[in-house]
Amino acid sequence: MNFENILTESENGIFIITINRPKQLNALTKSTIKEVGAAVKIANGDENIRGIIITGSGEKAFIAGADIKEFANFSVEQGKELSAHGHDVFNSVENSHKPVIAAVNGFALGGGCELAMACHIRIASDNAKFGQPEVSLGVIPGYGGTQRMAQLIGKSKAFELLMTGDMIDANEAERLGLANHVVEQANLMEFTKKLLTKIIKKSPYAIGKVISCINDSYSNDKNGFDTEINEFGNCFGSADFKEGTSAFLEKRKAIFTGK
Ligand code: CAA
């Protein structure tokens, strides 16, 4: 598939999605979001891919938000449609059964911070800045930011960040639990790939179930504890469980198929 706003590459089981609009600090247009959704779908359907990294092009920005130029004259209906589309795609990132890591290489603002928060893990370069500045524009986060920010860092700090629109640096993001790690920019992709490689060597079947169990605890219509009971049991019927336990007992390394 040909993309106009993103680059994709795969190496060693990892699919890398790079938002590629550096002149606009990788601002997300509607079609860019659509392409991200399509790329995540491709990665999830490819059995050679076991994990996904999302990053931005250049050294200045991960993503500086939704493209303000594009939505400046939108109507109420167009605003709702834009938000609903963003929700669909960002939910598909969060619910990807393969692990998704954001390599945040600079500004992660508005929709950019929201996309990073939809990923399972965030690694920040030392120049990264996170924030939800929407209230400065007379709007609110529209891609899940009001929900995921509070889930990740707690209601009180989320209120402060969303109401002031302040940016925080990478170290503060790590302190708040928004970023998992802070690394030098030159080391960002290497560190992120190393972490993801460690994860994808584990059972893909089990990793997918960890993702659903945690996500279900934040869902209104599901109970994460019930999901855990059910999926724990289901693991016993998987080839990965047979392989993992046999490998342990035979004192060898497991070779997982994800089945
Ligand atoms: N949308 C469209 N264009 C953007 C953009 C955005 N979100 N962010 C940056 N750009 C463009 C600028 O317009 C500029 O383009 P021109 O050269 O054509 O003028 C180019 O990127 C470089 O940006 P700056 O010259 O502003 O760079 P800077 O270093 O001076 O400032 C910045 C960097 C602080 C990130 C600043 O660009 C900025 O504040 N950007 C907007 C951030 C923002 O408000 N994001 C939230 C958007 S709303 C949203 O995301 C809603 C939602 O939840 C769905």
Boltz pocket constraint, residues with backbone or C-beta under 6 A from the ligand:
constraints:
  - pocket:
      binder: B
      contacts: [[A, 22], [A, 23], [A, 24], [A, 25], [A, 27], [A, 64], [A, 65], [A, 66], [A, 67], [A, 68], [A, 69], [A, 86], [A, 107], [A, 109], [A, 110], [A, 111], [A, 112], [A, 114], [A, 133], [A, 134], [A, 137], [A, 139], [A, 140], [A, 141], [A, 142], [A, 143], [A, 145]]
      max_distance: 6.0
